[in-house]
């Protein structure tokens, strides 16, 4: 059984857990790496620092291990439990063996050739073509910029401010479910949980009654999008999202066929530009 630590649900398989995480805007989940983080700040740091998300991160785990000073140790194929005389032999094995569907850029093995093809065409292998309009950081997709700004790590701008700014754009076709900005005023609410949340065994969220081992974990939860309302919808399939970054990831994925990728990219880029300009006002 696989456990989702964000909502204390169990799943029969890793695939089911990942599918669950992809459908949740309030789960800090990296779709490219199939990895769930404790906080959105952690996800943002991963997007910035992980080699797989950097244009210069083309080395893999085997190459990095060989640079640790122990050049005499033979490289190991973990999946086959087989040692090789050198890295070249290991790489040849990974490329030729039907047991492996190996991505050399990410040092990841995939269950099927189709999974590898889908991964290879995903944004994880794109260049850092998109620059945050509010800071010098660069990203591979417009949705990553939106996620970066929503996380609060860029000039302390909150996700509530991003949401209000996007609602104020009055985009057609409409992507807003509700507009909570009136007279140009943005109301930002932050919560802080005290020791009074301790119920005798754990720290309990008074909204959903989830429990956490530490007060810091509960504070991260209460200030995450977990209890936000759905604010945006896909103009085509009407699927709803709490954050504009979630909607943008959906559009970029082309899952509902709203547009071809280049059109999607152009739309997402213009949306980021528009709401970032609104935030600067």
ChimeraX commands (.cxc) that place a marker at each C-alpha (Angstrom):
marker #1 position 0.00,0.00,0.00 radius 0.5
marker #1 position 1.16,3.53,-0.80 radius 0.5
marker #1 position 0.34,6.43,1.53 radius 0.5
marker #1 position -0.44,10.03,0.61 radius 0.5
marker #1 position 0.94,12.06,3.52 radius 0.5
marker #1 position -1.02,15.12,2.42 radius 0.5
marker #1 position -4.47,13.62,3.02 radius 0.5
marker #1 position -3.77,10.36,4.89 radius 0.5
marker #1 position -5.20,8.17,2.13 radius 0.5
marker #1 position -3.84,4.77,1.13 radius 0.5
marker #1 position -3.53,3.50,-2.44 radius 0.5
marker #1 position -2.95,0.03,-3.80 radius 0.5
marker #1 position -0.15,1.05,-6.13 radius 0.5
marker #1 position 2.38,3.80,-6.74 radius 0.5
marker #1 position 0.63,4.59,-10.04 radius 0.5
marker #1 position -2.66,5.15,-8.22 radius 0.5
marker #1 position -0.95,7.43,-5.70 radius 0.5
marker #1 position 0.67,9.50,-8.46 radius 0.5
marker #1 position -2.61,9.77,-10.36 radius 0.5
marker #1 position -4.25,11.03,-7.16 radius 0.5
marker #1 position -1.51,13.62,-6.62 radius 0.5
marker #1 position -1.74,14.90,-10.21 radius 0.5
marker #1 position -5.45,15.62,-9.69 radius 0.5
marker #1 position -4.89,17.67,-6.54 radius 0.5
marker #1 position -3.91,21.33,-6.79 radius 0.5
marker #1 position -3.13,21.39,-3.08 radius 0.5
marker #1 position -0.53,18.61,-3.34 radius 0.5
marker #1 position 3.03,19.87,-3.97 radius 0.5
marker #1 position 3.71,17.22,-6.62 radius 0.5
marker #1 position 6.30,17.30,-9.40 radius 0.5
marker #1 position 4.69,15.53,-12.35 radius 0.5
marker #1 position 7.96,15.27,-14.24 radius 0.5
marker #1 position 9.71,13.43,-11.40 radius 0.5
marker #1 position 6.64,11.73,-9.85 radius 0.5
marker #1 position 7.64,13.10,-6.46 radius 0.5
marker #1 position 5.46,14.48,-3.67 radius 0.5
marker #1 position 6.87,17.20,-1.41 radius 0.5
marker #1 position 5.86,18.25,2.10 radius 0.5
marker #1 position 5.38,21.92,1.13 radius 0.5
marker #1 position 5.09,24.07,-1.97 radius 0.5
marker #1 position 8.29,25.82,-0.91 radius 0.5
marker #1 position 10.04,22.45,-1.09 radius 0.5
marker #1 position 8.57,21.86,-4.54 radius 0.5
marker #1 position 9.74,25.29,-5.71 radius 0.5
marker #1 position 13.25,24.61,-4.40 radius 0.5
marker #1 position 13.24,21.28,-6.21 radius 0.5
marker #1 position 12.18,22.95,-9.47 radius 0.5
marker #1 position 15.06,25.39,-9.08 radius 0.5
marker #1 position 17.82,23.11,-7.87 radius 0.5
marker #1 position 17.23,19.56,-9.12 radius 0.5
marker #1 position 19.59,18.63,-11.95 radius 0.5
marker #1 position 16.74,17.25,-14.02 radius 0.5
marker #1 position 15.12,20.71,-14.10 radius 0.5
marker #1 position 18.31,22.55,-15.01 radius 0.5
marker #1 position 19.64,22.94,-18.52 radius 0.5
marker #1 position 23.14,22.09,-17.29 radius 0.5
marker #1 position 22.02,19.06,-15.30 radius 0.5
marker #1 position 22.86,16.40,-17.86 radius 0.5
marker #1 position 24.95,14.21,-15.59 radius 0.5
marker #1 position 23.39,11.09,-14.09 radius 0.5
marker #1 position 23.63,9.33,-10.76 radius 0.5
marker #1 position 26.17,6.79,-11.95 radius 0.5
marker #1 position 28.50,9.46,-13.30 radius 0.5
marker #1 position 28.25,11.44,-10.08 radius 0.5
marker #1 position 29.03,8.38,-8.00 radius 0.5
marker #1 position 32.17,7.77,-10.01 radius 0.5
marker #1 position 33.40,11.28,-9.10 radius 0.5
marker #1 position 33.35,10.62,-5.36 radius 0.5
marker #1 position 37.01,9.64,-5.36 radius 0.5
marker #1 position 36.47,5.87,-5.51 radius 0.5
marker #1 position 37.22,5.30,-9.19 radius 0.5
marker #1 position 38.04,1.61,-8.61 radius 0.5
marker #1 position 34.47,0.66,-7.72 radius 0.5
marker #1 position 32.65,-1.04,-10.58 radius 0.5
marker #1 position 29.32,0.53,-11.57 radius 0.5
marker #1 position 26.18,-1.44,-10.66 radius 0.5
marker #1 position 22.88,-1.84,-12.48 radius 0.5
marker #1 position 20.53,-1.76,-9.51 radius 0.5
marker #1 position 17.59,-3.19,-11.45 radius 0.5
marker #1 position 19.49,-6.26,-12.56 radius 0.5
marker #1 position 21.89,-6.45,-9.59 radius 0.5
marker #1 position 24.71,-6.76,-12.08 radius 0.5
marker #1 position 28.16,-5.20,-11.95 radius 0.5
marker #1 position 29.99,-3.81,-15.00 radius 0.5
marker #1 position 33.67,-3.19,-15.66 radius 0.5
marker #1 position 33.11,0.50,-16.50 radius 0.5
marker #1 position 30.44,3.13,-17.09 radius 0.5
marker #1 position 30.54,2.63,-20.86 radius 0.5
marker #1 position 29.55,-1.03,-20.40 radius 0.5
marker #1 position 26.78,-0.08,-17.99 radius 0.5
marker #1 position 25.40,2.53,-20.39 radius 0.5
marker #1 position 25.48,0.04,-23.25 radius 0.5
marker #1 position 23.53,-2.41,-21.10 radius 0.5
marker #1 position 20.93,0.21,-20.17 radius 0.5
marker #1 position 20.48,1.22,-23.80 radius 0.5
marker #1 position 20.27,-2.31,-25.22 radius 0.5
marker #1 position 18.49,-4.37,-22.55 radius 0.5
marker #1 position 14.77,-4.98,-23.02 radius 0.5
marker #1 position 14.45,-4.85,-19.23 radius 0.5
marker #1 position 15.24,-1.14,-19.20 radius 0.5
marker #1 position 13.59,1.96,-20.60 radius 0.5
marker #1 position 16.28,4.31,-19.41 radius 0.5
marker #1 position 16.40,8.09,-19.58 radius 0.5
marker #1 position 20.10,8.98,-19.58 radius 0.5
marker #1 position 19.48,12.67,-18.85 radius 0.5
marker #1 position 17.47,11.94,-15.69 radius 0.5
marker #1 position 18.92,8.57,-14.59 radius 0.5
marker #1 position 15.41,7.11,-14.42 radius 0.5
marker #1 position 14.06,3.77,-15.53 radius 0.5
marker #1 position 10.52,3.53,-16.88 radius 0.5
marker #1 position 8.15,0.58,-16.88 radius 0.5
marker #1 position 7.39,0.69,-20.62 radius 0.5
marker #1 position 8.79,2.23,-23.80 radius 0.5
marker #1 position 5.62,4.30,-24.04 radius 0.5
marker #1 position 6.23,5.76,-20.58 radius 0.5
marker #1 position 9.77,6.67,-21.61 radius 0.5
marker #1 position 8.51,8.32,-24.81 radius 0.5
marker #1 position 5.95,10.35,-22.85 radius 0.5
marker #1 position 8.62,11.40,-20.38 radius 0.5
marker #1 position 11.07,12.33,-23.14 radius 0.5
marker #1 position 8.52,14.64,-24.74 radius 0.5
marker #1 position 7.56,16.23,-21.42 radius 0.5
marker #1 position 8.72,19.71,-20.30 radius 0.5
marker #1 position 11.42,18.18,-18.09 radius 0.5
marker #1 position 13.72,17.94,-21.11 radius 0.5
marker #1 position 13.10,21.43,-22.37 radius 0.5
marker #1 position 15.46,24.38,-22.00 radius 0.5
marker #1 position 14.93,27.14,-19.45 radius 0.5
marker #1 position 13.23,29.40,-21.98 radius 0.5
marker #1 position 10.91,31.25,-19.61 radius 0.5
marker #1 position 12.14,33.98,-17.27 radius 0.5
marker #1 position 10.14,35.07,-14.25 radius 0.5
marker #1 position 9.00,38.65,-14.97 radius 0.5
marker #1 position 9.53,39.54,-11.31 radius 0.5
marker #1 position 13.00,38.06,-10.68 radius 0.5
marker #1 position 15.93,36.64,-12.72 radius 0.5
marker #1 position 15.00,32.96,-12.23 radius 0.5
marker #1 position 14.31,30.91,-15.35 radius 0.5
marker #1 position 11.93,27.96,-15.89 radius 0.5
marker #1 position 10.97,25.39,-18.50 radius 0.5
marker #1 position 7.24,26.15,-18.62 radius 0.5
marker #1 position 4.97,29.13,-17.91 radius 0.5
marker #1 position 3.10,27.08,-15.29 radius 0.5
marker #1 position 6.37,26.69,-13.38 radius 0.5
marker #1 position 6.64,30.48,-13.21 radius 0.5
marker #1 position 3.08,30.69,-11.85 radius 0.5
marker #1 position 3.85,28.00,-9.27 radius 0.5
marker #1 position 7.05,29.83,-8.30 radius 0.5
marker #1 position 5.20,33.10,-7.70 radius 0.5
marker #1 position 2.28,31.43,-5.91 radius 0.5
marker #1 position 4.70,29.69,-3.52 radius 0.5
marker #1 position 5.53,33.04,-1.91 radius 0.5
marker #1 position 9.27,32.81,-2.62 radius 0.5
marker #1 position 9.22,35.63,-5.20 radius 0.5
marker #1 position 9.04,39.03,-3.46 radius 0.5
marker #1 position 6.69,37.50,-0.85 radius 0.5
marker #1 position 3.79,37.60,-3.28 radius 0.5
marker #1 position 1.06,35.23,-2.12 radius 0.5
marker #1 position -1.09,32.85,-4.14 radius 0.5
marker #1 position -4.12,34.93,-3.11 radius 0.5
marker #1 position -2.61,37.96,-4.80 radius 0.5
marker #1 position -1.92,35.92,-7.95 radius 0.5
marker #1 position -5.49,34.61,-7.96 radius 0.5
marker #1 position -6.96,38.09,-7.50 radius 0.5
marker #1 position -4.73,39.51,-10.24 radius 0.5
marker #1 position -5.82,36.83,-12.73 radius 0.5
marker #1 position -9.51,37.34,-11.88 radius 0.5
marker #1 position -9.10,41.08,-12.52 radius 0.5
marker #1 position -7.93,40.41,-16.08 radius 0.5
marker #1 position -11.43,39.32,-17.19 radius 0.5
marker #1 position -9.96,36.81,-19.63 radius 0.5
marker #1 position -12.20,35.65,-22.50 radius 0.5
marker #1 position -13.14,32.82,-22.73 radius 0.5
marker #1 position -13.60,33.03,-19.01 radius 0.5
marker #1 position -11.40,30.92,-16.78 radius 0.5
marker #1 position -12.68,32.42,-13.52 radius 0.5
marker #1 position -15.26,30.71,-11.33 radius 0.5
marker #1 position -15.62,33.64,-8.98 radius 0.5
marker #1 position -14.12,37.08,-8.75 radius 0.5
marker #1 position -13.23,38.19,-5.26 radius 0.5
marker #1 position -11.54,41.45,-6.08 radius 0.5
marker #1 position -13.59,44.60,-5.56 radius 0.5
marker #1 position -12.48,48.13,-6.23 radius 0.5
marker #1 position -8.93,47.00,-6.91 radius 0.5
marker #1 position -8.44,45.81,-3.30 radius 0.5
marker #1 position -6.70,42.50,-2.69 radius 0.5
marker #1 position -7.45,40.84,0.64 radius 0.5
marker #1 position -4.75,38.41,1.74 radius 0.5
marker #1 position -5.42,36.14,4.73 radius 0.5
marker #1 position -2.70,34.25,6.59 radius 0.5
marker #1 position -3.25,31.78,9.41 radius 0.5
marker #1 position -1.03,30.89,12.32 radius 0.5
marker #1 position -1.74,27.87,14.51 radius 0.5
marker #1 position -0.68,27.77,18.16 radius 0.5
marker #1 position -0.02,24.99,20.65 radius 0.5
marker #1 position -3.74,24.98,21.42 radius 0.5
marker #1 position -4.18,22.85,18.30 radius 0.5
marker #1 position -2.58,19.91,20.14 radius 0.5
marker #1 position -5.32,17.38,20.93 radius 0.5
marker #1 position -3.28,15.26,23.30 radius 0.5
marker #1 position -1.67,13.03,20.68 radius 0.5
marker #1 position -1.10,15.25,17.63 radius 0.5
marker #1 position -1.70,18.71,16.17 radius 0.5
marker #1 position -5.16,18.80,14.62 radius 0.5
marker #1 position -6.46,20.98,11.79 radius 0.5
marker #1 position -9.75,22.50,12.96 radius 0.5
marker #1 position -11.01,22.70,9.37 radius 0.5
marker #1 position -10.52,19.12,8.16 radius 0.5
marker #1 position -9.41,17.37,11.39 radius 0.5
marker #1 position -6.25,15.98,9.82 radius 0.5
marker #1 position -3.52,15.48,12.38 radius 0.5
marker #1 position 0.18,16.32,12.16 radius 0.5
marker #1 position 3.16,15.33,14.25 radius 0.5
marker #1 position 4.57,18.86,14.50 radius 0.5
marker #1 position 3.16,22.36,14.82 radius 0.5
marker #1 position 5.23,23.46,11.83 radius 0.5
marker #1 position 3.65,20.78,9.63 radius 0.5
marker #1 position 0.16,21.91,10.67 radius 0.5
marker #1 position 1.02,25.55,9.95 radius 0.5
marker #1 position 2.30,24.55,6.49 radius 0.5
marker #1 position -0.95,22.68,5.87 radius 0.5
marker #1 position -3.26,25.45,7.06 radius 0.5
marker #1 position -1.49,28.00,4.84 radius 0.5
marker #1 position -1.38,25.67,1.80 radius 0.5
marker #1 position -4.13,25.62,-0.86 radius 0.5
marker #1 position -5.68,22.59,0.92 radius 0.5
marker #1 position -8.74,24.56,2.05 radius 0.5
marker #1 position -8.89,27.08,-0.80 radius 0.5
marker #1 position -11.97,27.17,-3.01 radius 0.5
marker #1 position -11.82,26.29,-6.69 radius 0.5
marker #1 position -11.14,29.56,-8.49 radius 0.5
marker #1 position -10.47,28.61,-12.12 radius 0.5
marker #1 position -11.90,26.32,-14.76 radius 0.5
marker #1 position -10.82,24.99,-18.13 radius 0.5
marker #1 position -12.84,26.75,-20.85 radius 0.5
marker #1 position -13.29,23.45,-22.70 radius 0.5
marker #1 position -13.67,20.54,-20.26 radius 0.5
marker #1 position -14.82,22.71,-17.29 radius 0.5
marker #1 position -12.44,20.96,-14.90 radius 0.5
marker #1 position -11.86,23.18,-11.88 radius 0.5
marker #1 position -8.66,24.27,-10.14 radius 0.5
marker #1 position -7.74,26.14,-6.99 radius 0.5
marker #1 position -4.66,27.80,-8.48 radius 0.5
marker #1 position -3.96,29.29,-11.88 radius 0.5
marker #1 position -0.76,27.21,-12.03 radius 0.5
marker #1 position -2.91,24.07,-11.89 radius 0.5
marker #1 position -5.04,25.30,-14.78 radius 0.5
marker #1 position -1.91,26.19,-16.75 radius 0.5
marker #1 position -0.42,22.72,-16.16 radius 0.5
marker #1 position -3.67,21.22,-17.43 radius 0.5
marker #1 position -3.61,23.39,-20.55 radius 0.5
marker #1 position 0.06,22.63,-21.18 radius 0.5
marker #1 position -0.60,18.89,-20.93 radius 0.5
marker #1 position -3.14,19.09,-23.80 radius 0.5
marker #1 position -5.16,16.37,-22.05 radius 0.5
marker #1 position -8.51,17.79,-23.06 radius 0.5
marker #1 position -7.32,18.97,-26.49 radius 0.5
marker #1 position -8.06,22.64,-25.85 radius 0.5
marker #1 position -5.23,23.62,-28.22 radius 0.5
marker #1 position -2.05,22.37,-29.82 radius 0.5
marker #1 position 1.14,22.80,-27.82 radius 0.5
marker #1 position 2.46,25.96,-29.48 radius 0.5
marker #1 position -0.90,27.69,-29.04 radius 0.5
marker #1 position -0.96,26.50,-25.43 radius 0.5
marker #1 position 2.55,27.81,-24.84 radius 0.5
marker #1 position 1.72,31.20,-26.35 radius 0.5
marker #1 position -1.46,31.47,-24.27 radius 0.5
marker #1 position 0.27,30.45,-21.05 radius 0.5
marker #1 position 3.16,32.84,-21.68 radius 0.5
marker #1 position 0.78,35.76,-22.27 radius 0.5
marker #1 position -1.23,34.85,-19.17 radius 0.5
marker #1 position 1.88,34.91,-16.97 radius 0.5
marker #1 position 2.89,38.25,-18.50 radius 0.5
marker #1 position -0.54,39.74,-17.88 radius 0.5
marker #1 position -0.96,38.69,-14.28 radius 0.5
marker #1 position 2.64,39.60,-13.42 radius 0.5
marker #1 position 2.06,43.11,-14.78 radius 0.5
marker #1 position -1.07,43.29,-12.66 radius 0.5
marker #1 position 0.95,42.33,-9.58 radius 0.5
marker #1 position 3.41,45.16,-10.25 radius 0.5
marker #1 position 0.66,47.78,-10.22 radius 0.5
marker link #1:1,2 radius 0.2
marker link #1:2,3 radius 0.2
marker link #1:3,4 radius 0.2
marker link #1:4,5 radius 0.2
marker link #1:5,6 radius 0.2
marker link #1:6,7 radius 0.2
marker link #1:7,8 radius 0.2
marker link #1:8,9 radius 0.2
marker link #1:9,10 radius 0.2
marker link #1:10,11 radius 0.2
marker link #1:11,12 radius 0.2
marker link #1:12,13 radius 0.2
marker link #1:13,14 radius 0.2
marker link #1:14,15 radius 0.2
marker link #1:15,16 radius 0.2
marker link #1:16,17 radius 0.2
marker link #1:17,18 radius 0.2
marker link #1:18,19 radius 0.2
marker link #1:19,20 radius 0.2
marker link #1:20,21 radius 0.2
marker link #1:21,22 radius 0.2
marker link #1:22,23 radius 0.2
marker link #1:23,24 radius 0.2
marker link #1:24,25 radius 0.2
marker link #1:25,26 radius 0.2
marker link #1:26,27 radius 0.2
marker link #1:27,28 radius 0.2
marker link #1:28,29 radius 0.2
marker link #1:29,30 radius 0.2
marker link #1:30,31 radius 0.2
marker link #1:31,32 radius 0.2
marker link #1:32,33 radius 0.2
marker link #1:33,34 radius 0.2
marker link #1:34,35 radius 0.2
marker link #1:35,36 radius 0.2
marker link #1:36,37 radius 0.2
marker link #1:37,38 radius 0.2
marker link #1:38,39 radius 0.2
marker link #1:39,40 radius 0.2
marker link #1:40,41 radius 0.2
marker link #1:41,42 radius 0.2
marker link #1:42,43 radius 0.2
marker link #1:43,44 radius 0.2
marker link #1:44,45 radius 0.2
marker link #1:45,46 radius 0.2
marker link #1:46,47 radius 0.2
marker link #1:47,48 radius 0.2
marker link #1:48,49 radius 0.2
marker link #1:49,50 radius 0.2
marker link #1:50,51 radius 0.2
marker link #1:51,52 radius 0.2
marker link #1:52,53 radius 0.2
marker link #1:53,54 radius 0.2
marker link #1:54,55 radius 0.2
marker link #1:55,56 radius 0.2
marker link #1:56,57 radius 0.2
marker link #1:57,58 radius 0.2
marker link #1:58,59 radius 0.2
marker link #1:59,60 radius 0.2
marker link #1:60,61 radius 0.2
marker link #1:61,62 radius 0.2
marker link #1:62,63 radius 0.2
marker link #1:63,64 radius 0.2
marker link #1:64,65 radius 0.2
marker link #1:65,66 radius 0.2
marker link #1:66,67 radius 0.2
marker link #1:67,68 radius 0.2
marker link #1:68,69 radius 0.2
marker link #1:69,70 radius 0.2
marker link #1:70,71 radius 0.2
marker link #1:71,72 radius 0.2
marker link #1:72,73 radius 0.2
marker link #1:73,74 radius 0.2
marker link #1:74,75 radius 0.2
marker link #1:75,76 radius 0.2
marker link #1:76,77 radius 0.2
marker link #1:77,78 radius 0.2
marker link #1:78,79 radius 0.2
marker link #1:79,80 radius 0.2
marker link #1:80,81 radius 0.2
marker link #1:81,82 radius 0.2
marker link #1:82,83 radius 0.2
marker link #1:83,84 radius 0.2
marker link #1:84,85 radius 0.2
marker link #1:85,86 radius 0.2
marker link #1:86,87 radius 0.2
marker link #1:87,88 radius 0.2
marker link #1:88,89 radius 0.2
marker link #1:89,90 radius 0.2
marker link #1:90,91 radius 0.2
marker link #1:91,92 radius 0.2
marker link #1:92,93 radius 0.2
marker link #1:93,94 radius 0.2
marker link #1:94,95 radius 0.2
marker link #1:95,96 radius 0.2
marker link #1:96,97 radius 0.2
marker link #1:97,98 radius 0.2
marker link #1:98,99 radius 0.2
marker link #1:99,100 radius 0.2
marker link #1:100,101 radius 0.2
marker link #1:101,102 radius 0.2
marker link #1:102,103 radius 0.2
marker link #1:103,104 radius 0.2
marker link #1:104,105 radius 0.2
marker link #1:105,106 radius 0.2
marker link #1:106,107 radius 0.2
marker link #1:107,108 radius 0.2
marker link #1:108,109 radius 0.2
marker link #1:109,110 radius 0.2
marker link #1:110,111 radius 0.2
marker link #1:111,112 radius 0.2
marker link #1:112,113 radius 0.2
marker link #1:113,114 radius 0.2
marker link #1:114,115 radius 0.2
marker link #1:115,116 radius 0.2
marker link #1:116,117 radius 0.2
marker link #1:117,118 radius 0.2
marker link #1:118,119 radius 0.2
marker link #1:119,120 radius 0.2
marker link #1:120,121 radius 0.2
marker link #1:121,122 radius 0.2
marker link #1:122,123 radius 0.2
marker link #1:123,124 radius 0.2
marker link #1:124,125 radius 0.2
marker link #1:125,126 radius 0.2
marker link #1:126,127 radius 0.2
marker link #1:127,128 radius 0.2
marker link #1:128,129 radius 0.2
marker link #1:129,130 radius 0.2
marker link #1:130,131 radius 0.2
marker link #1:131,132 radius 0.2
marker link #1:132,133 radius 0.2
marker link #1:133,134 radius 0.2
marker link #1:134,135 radius 0.2
marker link #1:135,136 radius 0.2
marker link #1:136,137 radius 0.2
marker link #1:137,138 radius 0.2
marker link #1:138,139 radius 0.2
marker link #1:139,140 radius 0.2
marker link #1:140,141 radius 0.2
marker link #1:141,142 radius 0.2
marker link #1:142,143 radius 0.2
marker link #1:143,144 radius 0.2
marker link #1:144,145 radius 0.2
marker link #1:145,146 radius 0.2
marker link #1:146,147 radius 0.2
marker link #1:147,148 radius 0.2
marker link #1:148,149 radius 0.2
marker link #1:149,150 radius 0.2
marker link #1:150,151 radius 0.2
marker link #1:151,152 radius 0.2
marker link #1:152,153 radius 0.2
marker link #1:153,154 radius 0.2
marker link #1:154,155 radius 0.2
marker link #1:155,156 radius 0.2
marker link #1:156,157 radius 0.2
marker link #1:157,158 radius 0.2
marker link #1:158,159 radius 0.2
marker link #1:159,160 radius 0.2
marker link #1:160,161 radius 0.2
marker link #1:161,162 radius 0.2
marker link #1:162,163 radius 0.2
marker link #1:163,164 radius 0.2
marker link #1:164,165 radius 0.2
marker link #1:165,166 radius 0.2
marker link #1:166,167 radius 0.2
marker link #1:167,168 radius 0.2
marker link #1:168,169 radius 0.2
marker link #1:169,170 radius 0.2
marker link #1:170,171 radius 0.2
marker link #1:171,172 radius 0.2
marker link #1:172,173 radius 0.2
marker link #1:173,174 radius 0.2
marker link #1:174,175 radius 0.2
marker link #1:175,176 radius 0.2
marker link #1:176,177 radius 0.2
marker link #1:177,178 radius 0.2
marker link #1:178,179 radius 0.2
marker link #1:179,180 radius 0.2
marker link #1:180,181 radius 0.2
marker link #1:181,182 radius 0.2
marker link #1:182,183 radius 0.2
marker link #1:183,184 radius 0.2
marker link #1:184,185 radius 0.2
marker link #1:185,186 radius 0.2
marker link #1:186,187 radius 0.2
marker link #1:187,188 radius 0.2
marker link #1:188,189 radius 0.2
marker link #1:189,190 radius 0.2
marker link #1:190,191 radius 0.2
marker link #1:191,192 radius 0.2
marker link #1:192,193 radius 0.2
marker link #1:193,194 radius 0.2
marker link #1:194,195 radius 0.2
marker link #1:195,196 radius 0.2
marker link #1:196,197 radius 0.2
marker link #1:197,198 radius 0.2
marker link #1:198,199 radius 0.2
marker link #1:199,200 radius 0.2
marker link #1:200,201 radius 0.2
marker link #1:201,202 radius 0.2
marker link #1:202,203 radius 0.2
marker link #1:203,204 radius 0.2
marker link #1:204,205 radius 0.2
marker link #1:205,206 radius 0.2
marker link #1:206,207 radius 0.2
marker link #1:207,208 radius 0.2
marker link #1:208,209 radius 0.2
marker link #1:209,210 radius 0.2
marker link #1:210,211 radius 0.2
marker link #1:211,212 radius 0.2
marker link #1:212,213 radius 0.2
marker link #1:213,214 radius 0.2
marker link #1:214,215 radius 0.2
marker link #1:215,216 radius 0.2
marker link #1:216,217 radius 0.2
marker link #1:217,218 radius 0.2
marker link #1:218,219 radius 0.2
marker link #1:219,220 radius 0.2
marker link #1:220,221 radius 0.2
marker link #1:221,222 radius 0.2
marker link #1:222,223 radius 0.2
marker link #1:223,224 radius 0.2
marker link #1:224,225 radius 0.2
marker link #1:225,226 radius 0.2
marker link #1:226,227 radius 0.2
marker link #1:227,228 radius 0.2
marker link #1:228,229 radius 0.2
marker link #1:229,230 radius 0.2
marker link #1:230,231 radius 0.2
marker link #1:231,232 radius 0.2
marker link #1:232,233 radius 0.2
marker link #1:233,234 radius 0.2
marker link #1:234,235 radius 0.2
marker link #1:235,236 radius 0.2
marker link #1:236,237 radius 0.2
marker link #1:237,238 radius 0.2
marker link #1:238,239 radius 0.2
marker link #1:239,240 radius 0.2
marker link #1:240,241 radius 0.2
marker link #1:241,242 radius 0.2
marker link #1:242,243 radius 0.2
marker link #1:243,244 radius 0.2
marker link #1:244,245 radius 0.2
marker link #1:245,246 radius 0.2
marker link #1:246,247 radius 0.2
marker link #1:247,248 radius 0.2
marker link #1:248,249 radius 0.2
marker link #1:249,250 radius 0.2
marker link #1:250,251 radius 0.2
marker link #1:251,252 radius 0.2
marker link #1:252,253 radius 0.2
marker link #1:253,254 radius 0.2
marker link #1:254,255 radius 0.2
marker link #1:255,256 radius 0.2
marker link #1:256,257 radius 0.2
marker link #1:257,258 radius 0.2
marker link #1:258,259 radius 0.2
marker link #1:259,260 radius 0.2
marker link #1:260,261 radius 0.2
marker link #1:261,262 radius 0.2
marker link #1:262,263 radius 0.2
marker link #1:263,264 radius 0.2
marker link #1:264,265 radius 0.2
marker link #1:265,266 radius 0.2
marker link #1:266,267 radius 0.2
marker link #1:267,268 radius 0.2
marker link #1:268,269 radius 0.2
marker link #1:269,270 radius 0.2
marker link #1:270,271 radius 0.2
marker link #1:271,272 radius 0.2
marker link #1:272,273 radius 0.2
marker link #1:273,274 radius 0.2
marker link #1:274,275 radius 0.2
marker link #1:275,276 radius 0.2
marker link #1:276,277 radius 0.2
marker link #1:277,278 radius 0.2
marker link #1:278,279 radius 0.2
marker link #1:279,280 radius 0.2
marker link #1:280,281 radius 0.2
view
